[in-house]
């Protein structure tokens, strides 16, 4: 009897332990990761959203080109819709990440390299446990496995491919985190909702007439429509396919000057799989209102007769801040989800519940052209003009008649930015089509695209601050191996450097060395005599205390469809020539001195998330324990910095490390005010080496 009691007790303990394991909550914290491997930098999540809608210190949100601080996306979400039978009635529910309806059940796992791409991620989320909808709509009972894919290769560095495996697993009705109610789902539909703000420069506000209030969206899908009410009679007539670009004044002028570019655009497929957004002209704002300085414009590229057109958000020198097109494409779905609908809404008529989302925006089975909208008040074509707005674009695919219990749908999309930074307009739209064409090619070939066969691989390199035998600074050495030379398409190396940016935040790259195999005088590169690596090129021009960005590009020849192509400049590295910690105060210096606030070395677009400084100067040749105090000529205390202070950086910034012998001041006073122009005094104190003084000048 005692033995039986023992068995029973052991069994009950086991059953209790098993139940506890079964009831374990699988949900995890919200997780984020930023793809920064290519030219497109974007934040992904583990709950069905990409981009970062934060109003303060946002992460890169389809930032293009990466490192510019110029984001094209506010946020994007997947909407998953289906009908649920309730007796004789059908209730439709739309899962919306903005309502918190998709909960993470795994963190984001990052693989570099991955089995399919140079960088991959994996995560998982569901809506199985308890309704989360703010409007009281029911759960569907699905899990989503999300995989993202990104590359640094210049053929694929402007987009990210995402695969969603969506499974009908059922509902948890007794709160034990285990699906126990299995049911079929009807009319399953997959929707992409993009809220693009073209573009959102880091130093601009989140909302405004050049950020989110002058955008357009379109999925042209064989559209054919007629314009008969335009103020400009030239617009009247029938428009089919890509011809709609001539309704946009800037692109119309491009086509009139260079008719062949419309033919180039027509070479790309016109279908309902591609949707895109771009920055349009705000008729109430002139480019000159943004400070456009006509004396800085290049007449070869700028249209002086139309300075009222702020298409692409031109900066003071006419450089486009928003040259690119943000686009996304349905690449594959198994089982096949046919194109269902395309509509736009705005910040003013965003649907707030599932009935409106399903009935008015998803299940309308129409692809709207520029003259159509769910809310006629917000059609894009009004009174003979493309009217800008804070648009959201919603493209839906389906509906699958029945997603049976236990069955899955696999959906693969690509999103990215295609752009021609100099010319914009039609040229940027052509670039968008090019990158989406390659994304389609990658998925059609099951990711078995041998980039290594198409072009020589990028070359790993590193930077070293060069000194002579006496320790005197000589410059920066770029050092690398010769591995890429064994590739049949290898054609040489190109060394580029940047220490300044365009007003839109893009690096301005200067070629400082070119080594081509076809050149007798420039091949091979200099041999690295001082180390084990094969090559070393010395740049003797960098100045102490200034940030420099270097990239060693591999040149490939005879690349199909491209000819000569170079590896991505997104693989840059940073260097600030500074001194190591000093053993005296004899050589303390301030660089630059004088400090010129308008100089090109400053950061033109400061932000908390990417580059949280605008101005900085350095005190170099300091001991490790040095404390620098700054004063006005009248002796007023202004600020204090230390050699031990970390460099001010954002979480997504690529900047050089600071040496132990350097202190950096961002020209902000202890009262959190910008330092005024003038002459300043400083003292440097060290417990070990005493005290010294000096002066410097700020010119704003």
C-alpha positions in Angstrom: 0.0 0.0 0.0 2.8 2.4 0.9 4.5 1.6 -2.5 1.2 2.5 -4.3 1.1 5.8 -2.4 4.6 6.5 -3.4 3.8 5.9 -7.1 0.7 8.1 -6.9 2.7 10.9 -5.2 5.5 10.7 -7.8 2.9 10.8 -10.6 1.1 13.8 -9.2 4.4 15.6 -8.8 5.3 14.8 -12.4 1.9 15.9 -13.6 2.1 19.2 -11.7 5.6 19.8 -13.1 4.4 18.9 -16.7 1.4 21.3 -16.4 3.7 24.1 -15.2 5.9 23.6 -18.2 2.9 23.5 -20.5 1.5 26.7 -19.0 4.7 28.7 -19.3 4.2 32.1 -20.9 6.0 32.1 -24.3 5.7 35.8 -24.8 8.9 37.9 -24.8 9.8 41.6 -24.7 9.6 43.8 -27.8 12.9 43.5 -29.7 14.5 45.5 -32.4 17.4 45.2 -34.9 18.7 47.7 -37.5 20.0 46.3 -40.8 23.0 48.4 -41.6 24.9 46.1 -43.9 23.9 47.8 -47.2 22.9 51.3 -48.3 19.4 50.8 -46.9 19.3 51.0 -43.2 16.1 50.0 -41.5 14.8 48.9 -38.1 12.9 45.7 -37.9 10.8 44.4 -35.0 9.4 41.1 -33.6 5.8 42.2 -33.9 5.0 42.8 -37.6 6.3 46.3 -38.1 9.4 47.9 -39.7 10.6 51.4 -39.5 10.6 53.5 -36.3 7.7 56.0 -35.8 9.3 57.5 -32.7 9.1 61.3 -32.5 12.4 61.5 -30.6 15.7 59.9 -31.5 14.2 57.5 -34.1 16.2 54.6 -35.4 17.0 54.4 -39.1 13.7 54.0 -40.9 14.4 53.1 -44.5 17.3 55.5 -44.2 18.9 56.0 -47.6 21.7 56.2 -48.2 22.7 54.6 -44.9 24.6 57.0 -42.7 22.9 60.1 -44.1 20.3 60.4 -41.4 17.7 60.8 -44.1 14.7 58.3 -43.6 12.0 57.6 -46.1 9.6 55.7 -43.9 7.6 56.7 -40.8 6.4 53.1 -40.3 5.1 50.1 -42.1 2.9 47.2 -41.0 1.5 43.9 -42.2 -2.3 43.6 -41.8 -3.6 40.0 -41.7 -7.3 39.6 -42.4 -9.8 36.8 -42.3 -13.4 35.9 -41.7 -14.5 33.8 -38.7 -17.8 32.0 -38.9 -20.2 32.7 -36.0 -23.2 30.5 -36.8 -24.7 31.8 -40.0 -22.8 35.1 -39.9 -19.2 35.9 -40.9 -17.1 38.3 -38.8 -14.0 39.8 -40.3 -11.0 40.6 -38.2 -7.9 42.6 -39.3 -4.7 42.1 -37.2 -3.0 45.4 -36.9 0.4 45.7 -35.2 -0.4 49.3 -34.3 -3.1 48.0 -32.0 -0.7 45.5 -30.4 -2.5 42.6 -31.8 0.6 40.7 -32.8 2.6 39.7 -29.7 6.3 38.6 -29.8 7.0 35.0 -28.8 10.7 35.1 -29.8 13.4 37.7 -29.9 15.2 38.6 -33.1 18.0 36.2 -34.0 20.7 37.7 -36.3 22.9 35.5 -38.6 25.9 36.9 -40.6 26.3 35.3 -42.9 23.0 33.5 -43.3 22.2 30.5 -45.4 20.4 32.7 -47.9 21.9 36.2 -47.6 24.8 38.0 -46.2 22.7 39.0 -43.2 19.5 37.4 -42.0 17.2 37.6 -39.1 14.5 35.3 -37.7 11.7 36.0 -35.2 8.2 34.8 -34.4 4.9 36.4 -33.2 1.3 35.4 -32.8 -2.2 36.5 -31.8 -3.2 33.3 -30.1 -3.6 34.5 -26.5 -6.4 36.9 -25.5 -7.8 39.6 -27.7 -5.6 42.7 -27.8 -7.6 44.9 -30.3 -8.4 48.4 -29.1 -11.7 48.1 -31.0 -12.7 44.8 -29.5 -12.2 42.7 -32.6 -11.6 38.9 -32.2 -8.3 37.1 -32.6 -7.6 35.0 -35.7 -5.3 32.4 -33.9 -2.2 32.6 -36.1 1.5 32.5 -35.7 4.0 34.4 -38.0 7.6 33.4 -38.6 9.4 36.3 -40.1 12.8 36.1 -41.9 14.6 39.1 -43.3 17.5 39.2 -45.8 20.0 41.9 -46.5 23.2 42.3 -48.6 26.1 44.7 -48.9 26.7 43.8 -52.5 26.0 46.8 -54.7 23.6 44.7 -56.8 21.4 44.2 -53.8 22.3 46.8 -51.1 19.2 49.0 -51.7 16.5 46.6 -50.5 15.5 44.1 -47.9 13.6 40.9 -48.6 11.2 39.6 -46.0 9.5 36.1 -45.8 6.4 35.6 -43.7 5.2 32.0 -42.8 1.7 32.5 -41.5 0.1 29.5 -39.8 -3.5 29.0 -38.6 -2.7 27.4 -35.2 -6.0 28.1 -33.3 -6.9 30.0 -30.2 -6.0 29.6 -26.6 -9.4 29.7 -24.8 -8.4 28.7 -21.3 -5.4 31.0 -20.8 -2.7 28.3 -20.7 -0.8 29.6 -23.8 -1.7 26.5 -25.7 -4.0 26.7 -28.8 -6.9 24.5 -28.0 -9.7 25.8 -30.4 -9.0 24.8 -34.0 -11.0 26.4 -36.7 -10.8 27.4 -40.4 -10.3 31.0 -41.5 -12.0 32.4 -44.6 -11.0 35.0 -47.2 -7.5 35.2 -45.8 -5.9 38.4 -47.1 -2.4 39.8 -46.7 -2.0 43.6 -46.7 1.0 45.9 -46.6 0.4 49.3 -45.1 3.2 51.9 -45.7 3.2 55.3 -44.1 6.1 56.8 -45.9 7.4 60.3 -45.0 9.5 61.2 -48.0 11.9 62.1 -46.6 12.5 62.7 -42.9 15.9 64.3 -42.4 17.2 63.8 -38.9 17.3 67.5 -38.1 13.8 68.2 -39.4 10.6 67.9 -37.3 8.6 64.7 -37.7 5.7 66.6 -39.4 5.7 69.5 -41.7 5.2 70.6 -45.3 8.4 69.1 -46.6 8.3 65.9 -44.6 4.9 64.1 -44.4 2.5 66.6 -46.0 3.8 66.6 -49.6 3.9 62.9 -50.5 2.3 60.8 -53.1 1.6 57.1 -53.5 0.7 54.9 -56.5 0.4 51.3 -57.7 -0.2 51.9 -61.4 -1.3 48.3 -62.3 -2.2 48.8 -66.0 -4.3 51.8 -65.1 -6.0 53.7 -67.8 -7.8 57.0 -67.0 -8.7 60.3 -68.6 -7.9 63.9 -67.5 -10.4 66.5 -68.9 -10.4 69.2 -66.2 -6.7 70.2 -65.9 -5.9 73.8 -65.6 -3.1 73.1 -68.0 -4.6 71.9 -71.3 -1.5 69.9 -72.0 -2.5 67.4 -69.3 -5.9 66.7 -70.9 -6.2 63.3 -72.5 -5.9 59.6 -71.8 -3.1 58.2 -69.7 -2.0 54.6 -69.7 0.7 52.8 -67.7 3.9 54.8 -67.0 2.6 57.8 -68.9 1.2 59.2 -65.6 4.7 60.5 -64.8 4.1 63.4 -67.2 1.3 64.6 -64.9 4.0 65.5 -62.3 5.5 68.8 -63.4 9.1 68.0 -62.6 9.0 64.6 -64.3 7.1 66.1 -67.2 9.9 68.5 -67.8 12.4 65.7 -67.6 10.6 63.7 -70.3 10.3 66.8 -72.5 14.1 67.4 -72.3 15.0 63.7 -72.6 12.1 61.8 -74.3 14.1 58.5 -74.2 13.9 58.2 -70.4 10.1 57.4 -70.7 11.0 54.6 -73.1 13.5 53.3 -70.6 10.8 53.3 -67.9 8.4 51.5 -70.2 10.9 48.7 -70.4 9.9 47.6 -66.9 6.8 45.5 -66.2 3.7 47.4 -65.2 1.8 45.4 -62.7 0.0 45.4 -59.4 2.8 43.8 -57.5 4.7 47.1 -57.1 3.7 50.1 -55.0 5.7 53.2 -54.3 5.8 56.6 -52.7 7.7 59.8 -53.5 8.0 63.4 -52.5 5.9 65.8 -54.6 5.6 69.5 -55.2 3.7 71.3 -52.5 1.9 74.1 -54.5 1.8 76.3 -51.4 5.5 76.2 -50.9 8.3 77.3 -53.2 11.8 75.8 -53.3 13.1 79.3 -52.4 11.1 79.1 -49.2 13.6 76.4 -48.1 16.5 78.8 -48.6 17.4 77.8 -52.2 20.3 79.9 -53.3 20.2 80.2 -57.1 23.8 81.4 -57.2 24.8 77.9 -56.1 22.8 76.0 -58.8 24.3 74.2 -61.7 22.3 75.3 -64.8 23.0 71.9 -66.4 20.8 70.1 -63.9 18.5 72.7 -62.4 15.4 74.2 -63.9 15.7 78.0 -63.3 12.3 78.6 -64.9 10.5 76.6 -62.2 11.9 77.7 -58.8 8.4 77.4 -57.3 8.6 73.6 -57.7 9.9 72.0 -54.5 9.7 68.4 -55.8 12.3 66.3 -54.0 12.9 68.9 -51.3 15.8 70.8 -52.8 18.3 72.2 -50.4 20.1 75.5 -50.4 22.4 74.3 -53.3 19.6 72.5 -55.2 20.7 69.1 -53.9 17.7 66.8 -53.5 17.0 65.9 -49.9 14.3 63.4 -51.1 15.5 62.2 -54.5 14.4 58.5 -54.1 11.3 56.5 -54.5 10.3 54.3 -51.5 8.8 51.0 -52.9 7.7 47.5 -52.0 6.9 44.5 -54.1 5.1 41.2 -53.6 7.6 38.7 -54.9 6.0 35.3 -54.1 3.1 33.7 -52.2 2.4 30.0 -51.6 -0.5 29.3 -52.1 -0.8 32.1 -54.6 -2.5 35.3 -53.4 -3.7 37.3 -56.3 -3.6 41.2 -56.3 -6.8 42.3 -54.6 -6.8 46.0 -54.0 -4.8 49.2 -53.7 -6.1 52.3 -51.9 -4.7 55.3 -50.1 -5.8 57.1 -47.0 -4.4 60.0 -45.1 -3.8 61.0 -41.5 -7.3 62.5 -41.6 -9.2 59.4 -42.7 -7.1 56.5 -41.4 -9.6 53.6 -40.6 -10.0 53.2 -36.9 -11.7 49.8 -36.6 -11.8 46.4 -38.4 -15.1 47.0 -40.1 -13.8 50.1 -41.8 -10.4 48.5 -42.6 -12.0 45.4 -44.2 -15.0 47.0 -45.9 -13.6 50.3 -47.1 -9.9 49.6 -47.7 -9.2 45.9 -48.2 -12.3 44.2 -49.6 -13.1 46.8 -52.2 -11.4 44.7 -55.0 -10.2 47.8 -56.8 -6.8 49.3 -57.7 -7.3 53.1 -57.4 -5.6 55.4 -59.9 -4.8 59.0 -59.1 -8.4 60.2 -59.6 -9.9 57.7 -57.1 -9.9 57.4 -53.3 -12.0 55.8 -50.6 -12.7 59.3 -49.4 -13.1 61.6 -52.4 -11.9 64.5 -50.4 -8.4 63.1 -50.6 -8.0 62.1 -54.2 -4.5 62.8 -55.5 -5.6 64.6 -58.7 -7.5 67.8 -58.0 -8.2 70.8 -60.1 -5.5 69.9 -62.6 -2.8 69.2 -60.1 -1.2 66.4 -58.1 -2.3 67.3 -54.6 0.2 66.3 -51.9 -0.9 64.8 -48.6 0.3 62.7 -45.7 -0.7 59.5 -47.5 -0.7 55.9 -46.4 -0.6 53.3 -49.1 -2.4 49.9 -48.6 -1.9 47.1 -51.1 -3.8 43.8 -50.4 -3.4 40.3 -51.8 -5.8 37.4 -51.7 -8.3 36.4 -50.7 -7.6 32.8 -50.0 -11.0 31.0 -49.8 -10.1 29.0 -46.8 -7.0 28.8 -44.6 -7.7 25.5 -42.9 -6.6 24.8 -39.3 -3.0 23.8 -39.3 -2.3 25.2 -42.8 0.2 27.9 -43.7 0.6 30.7 -46.2 4.2 31.8 -47.1 4.5 35.4 -48.4 7.7 37.0 -49.6 8.1 40.8 -50.2 10.9 43.2 -50.9 11.0 46.9 -49.9 13.7 49.5 -50.5 14.6 52.9 -51.9 15.7 53.5 -55.5 17.1 56.8 -56.3 19.3 59.0 -58.5 20.7 61.5 -56.0 21.5 64.1 -58.7 18.6 64.0 -61.1 15.7 62.4 -59.1 12.3 62.0 -60.8 12.0 59.5 -63.6 15.7 58.5 -63.1 14.9 57.5 -59.5 11.8 55.6 -60.6 14.0 53.7 -63.0 16.4 52.8 -60.2 13.5 51.6 -58.1 12.4 49.2 -60.8 16.0 48.0 -61.2 16.4 47.0 -57.6 13.0 45.4 -57.4 13.8 43.4 -60.6 16.8 42.0 -58.9 14.9 41.2 -55.7 12.4 39.3 -57.8 15.3 37.4 -59.5 16.8 36.4 -56.1 13.5 34.9 -54.9 12.7 33.3 -58.2 16.1 31.5 -57.9 15.4 30.5 -54.3 18.2 32.8 -53.1 20.8 30.8 -55.1 22.2 33.9 -56.7 26.0 33.6 -56.8 27.0 37.2 -56.3 30.6 36.0 -56.0 30.3 34.7 -59.6 28.8 37.9 -60.9 31.5 40.2 -59.4 34.7 40.1 -57.4 34.1 40.1 -53.6 34.5 43.2 -51.5 38.0 43.6 -50.0 38.4 43.7 -46.2 40.7 46.5 -45.1 41.7 48.3 -42.0 43.0 51.7 -41.1 46.2 52.5 -39.1 47.4 55.9 -38.0 50.9 56.1 -39.5 53.9 57.5 -37.5 57.6 57.6 -38.2 60.4 56.1 -36.0 60.2 59.1 -33.7 56.5 58.8 -33.3 55.6 61.8 -35.5 52.3 61.6 -37.3 52.6 60.8 -41.0 49.0 60.1 -42.1 46.6 57.2 -42.4 47.5 53.8 -43.9 44.8 51.8 -45.7 45.9 48.2 -45.5 44.5 45.2 -47.3 45.1 41.7 -48.7 45.0 40.5 -52.3 42.2 37.8 -52.0 39.9 39.5 -54.5 42.5 39.3 -57.3 41.8 35.6 -57.7 38.3 36.3 -59.1 38.0 36.2 -62.9 36.2 39.6 -63.0 38.6 41.4 -60.8 39.7 44.7 -62.3 41.5 46.6 -59.6 41.0 48.7 -56.4 39.7 52.2 -55.8 40.3 54.1 -52.6 37.8 56.8 -51.7 37.6 59.2 -48.7 35.1 61.6 -47.3 35.3 64.3 -44.7 32.2 66.2 -45.7 28.6 65.6 -46.5 25.9 67.0 -48.8 23.2 69.1 -47.2 21.0 66.0 -47.4 23.5 64.0 -45.2 25.0 61.9 -48.0 28.8 61.4 -48.0 30.7 63.3 -50.6 33.3 60.8 -51.7 36.7 61.8 -53.2 38.8 59.3 -55.1 42.3 59.4 -53.7 43.8 56.4 -55.4 43.0 54.2 -58.3 44.8 50.9 -59.1 43.5 49.2 -62.3 45.0 46.0 -63.7 44.8 47.5 -67.2 47.1 50.3 -66.3 50.9 49.8 -66.6 51.6 52.8 -64.4 49.0 52.2 -61.7 49.4 48.5 -61.1 50.1 46.9 -58.7 49.3 49.0 -55.6 52.1 49.9 -53.1 53.4 46.9 -51.2 53.0 47.0 -47.4 56.6 46.9 -46.3 55.9 47.2 -42.6 53.5 44.3 -42.0 52.2 41.0 -43.1 49.4 42.3 -45.4 50.1 42.6 -49.1 49.2 46.3 -49.8 49.2 49.6 -48.0 48.3 53.0 -49.4 49.2 56.0 -47.3 47.0 59.1 -47.2 49.2 61.9 -46.0 46.6 64.7 -46.2 44.3 64.0 -43.2 44.6 66.6 -40.4 44.6 66.0 -36.7 41.2 66.1 -35.0 39.0 65.8 -38.1 36.7 62.8 -38.9 37.5 60.9 -42.1 35.6 58.0 -43.7 37.4 55.6 -46.0 36.3 52.8 -48.3 38.4 50.4 -50.4 36.3 49.4 -53.3 36.9 46.3 -55.4 36.5 47.0 -59.1 34.8 44.3 -61.2 34.6 44.2 -65.0 32.2 42.7 -67.4 29.4 42.4 -64.8 26.2 41.3 -66.7 23.9 44.3 -67.2 26.4 46.7 -65.6 29.8 46.5 -67.2 32.2 47.9 -64.7 31.0 47.9 -61.1 32.5 48.6 -57.7 31.8 47.2 -54.3 29.5 49.2 -52.1 30.7 52.4 -50.5 28.4 51.4 -47.6 31.3 49.3 -46.3 33.2 52.4 -45.1 35.3 52.7 -42.0 36.0 55.8 -39.9 39.2 57.3 -38.6 40.0 60.5 -36.6 43.8 61.1 -36.5 44.4 62.0 -32.9 47.3 61.5 -30.5 47.6 58.8 -27.9 47.7 59.8 -24.2 50.6 62.1 -23.7 53.2 62.0 -20.9 53.4 65.8 -20.6 51.5 69.0 -21.3 54.0 70.4 -23.7 52.2 69.8 -26.9 48.5 70.4 -26.1 46.7 71.7 -29.2 43.2 72.7 -30.2 41.9 71.5 -33.6 40.6 73.1 -35.6 41.7 76.5 -34.5 40.1 78.7 -35.6 36.8 76.8 -35.5 34.6 77.8 -38.5 31.0 76.9 -37.9 30.0 76.8 -41.5 32.9 74.5 -42.6 32.2 71.3 -44.4 33.6 69.1 -41.6 30.6 69.8 -39.4 27.7 67.5 -39.3 24.8 69.0 -41.3 22.0 66.9 -39.9 22.4 66.3 -36.2 19.9 63.9 -34.5 19.8 61.9 -31.2 19.5 58.6 -33.1 22.2 58.8 -35.7 24.6 61.8 -35.3 23.8 63.7 -32.1 26.3 66.5 -32.7 26.5 69.4 -35.1 29.8 71.1 -34.1 32.9 69.7 -32.3 36.5 70.7 -31.7 39.2 68.6 -30.1 41.9 69.1 -27.5 44.7 66.7 -28.4 48.0 65.5 -26.9 46.4 65.3 -23.4 47.4 63.0 -20.5 44.7 60.4 -19.7 43.6 62.3 -16.6 43.4 65.7 -18.2 40.5 68.1 -17.4 39.9 71.0 -19.8 38.1 74.0 -18.5 36.9 76.7 -21.0 36.4 80.4 -20.2 35.5 83.6 -22.0 38.1 86.4 -22.2 36.3 88.0 -19.2 36.9 84.9 -17.2 33.3 83.5 -17.3 33.3 79.7 -16.9 31.8 78.2 -20.1 32.3 74.4 -20.1 34.4 71.5 -19.0 35.5 68.3 -20.9 37.8 65.5 -19.9 40.1 63.2 -21.8 38.2 60.3 -20.1 34.8 61.4 -21.4 33.3 59.1 -24.1 32.6 60.5 -27.5 29.1 61.7 -28.0 27.5 59.3 -30.5 24.1 57.9 -31.4 23.3 54.2 -31.2 23.2 53.9 -35.0 26.2 56.1 -35.9 29.5 54.9 -37.4 32.2 57.2 -36.0 35.9 56.8 -35.2 36.9 55.8 -31.7 38.3 58.6 -29.5 41.9 58.2 -28.3 42.8 58.4 -24.6 44.7 61.6 -25.3 41.8 63.6 -26.7 38.9 65.6 -25.2 36.0 66.7 -27.4 33.8 69.7 -26.9 30.5 70.1 -28.8 30.4 73.9 -28.5 27.5 73.7 -26.0 28.0 75.6 -22.8 27.3 74.4 -19.3 24.0 76.3 -19.5 23.0 74.2 -22.6 23.5 77.1 -25.0 25.5 77.3 -28.2 28.8 79.0 -27.7 29.0 82.5 -29.2 31.7 83.4 -31.7 34.8 84.9 -30.2 38.1 84.2 -28.4 38.2 81.7 -25.6 40.7 80.7 -23.0 41.3 77.2 -21.7 43.2 75.5 -18.9 44.3 71.9 -18.9 44.9 70.3 -15.5 46.5 67.0 -14.8 47.3 65.4 -11.4 50.4 63.9 -12.8 51.7 66.6 -15.1 50.5 69.9 -13.7 48.7 72.7 -15.6 48.8 74.6 -18.9 46.7 77.3 -20.6 45.9 78.4 -24.2 43.3 80.1 -26.4 41.2 79.3 -29.5 38.8 81.2 -31.7 35.2 80.3 -32.8 33.9 81.8 -36.0 30.2 81.1 -36.7 
